[in-house]
Amino acid sequence: MASRTIGKVDIVKMRTAPQYAETRKNQSEFSIATKAGQLFRQGMMHLTRGCTNYAYPVEVMQLMIKTLRADTTQLKAINK
């Protein structure tokens, strides 16, 4: 019985091929939300220090993505 393996994606193809355009947009959106979430969490650190909530970073990330998608000046936000 053979085990399944996940196929590999050619990185050059991923960066240039038209069929990966939506994937690149999603990666860009995620990257922006990650950086914004990090800045937000750093700014709130004085209030949240000593509190342990493992869902907090995920919830902040979700809010950052919703905020990005609410921006109607960005192409990705219009598509969602």
N, C-alpha and C positions, 0 to 999 in steps of 0.2 A: 504494500500500500504506500503510495507516494504522498508526501506531505505537500500542501499548497505553499507557495511563496508569493509574496507581494511583488508585482512587477515594478521595474525601475523606470523612472521618467528621465529622459535625456534633458539635462539642465539647460543646454543651449536651445533645444526645442521649446522648453517651458518658457524661456524668456522671450522667444521671438515668434513662435507659431500662433496663427490667428485662433486656433481652437482652444488655446489656453488664455485668451484675453480676459474672460470672466474670472478665471482663477487668479490672474495677476491683479485684477481689481480687488478681489476679496482679500488677497494677501496684503495689498497696500492699505485697505481699510482697517484690517486687523492690526497692522503695524502702527498706524496713526492712533488707533484706540488704545493700544498697549502703552505707547509713550504718554498719551494724555492721562490714562489711568494711573500711571506711575507718578506723574507730577501731582495729580489729585491726592493720591495716598500719602505722598511726601508732605504735602501741604496740611493734611489732616493728622499727621503723625502725633502732634502734640496733644490731640484730643483722644486718639485711639491707642496710645501707648499703654501697654499692660493688659489690653483687652484681646482676647483670643477668639476670633471668629474666622474660621477657615473659608467661609462663603464670601467674606467681605471683598477680596480681590476679584472674584468672579462677578459679583454684583456690580462693582465699580466698572468692570470691563463691559458688562451688558449695557450699563447706562451710557458709557462712552460711545458704543456702537449705535445705540438709539439716537444719541445726540448727533453723530455724524450723518446718519440717515435722515434726520430731520432737516438738515441743511440742503435747501433746494438749489443752491448755487453750484453744487457738485454733481457731476454726471451720475455717479454711483447712487447718490441719494435719490435722484429722480427715478431710477430703475427699480427701486424697492418699494 
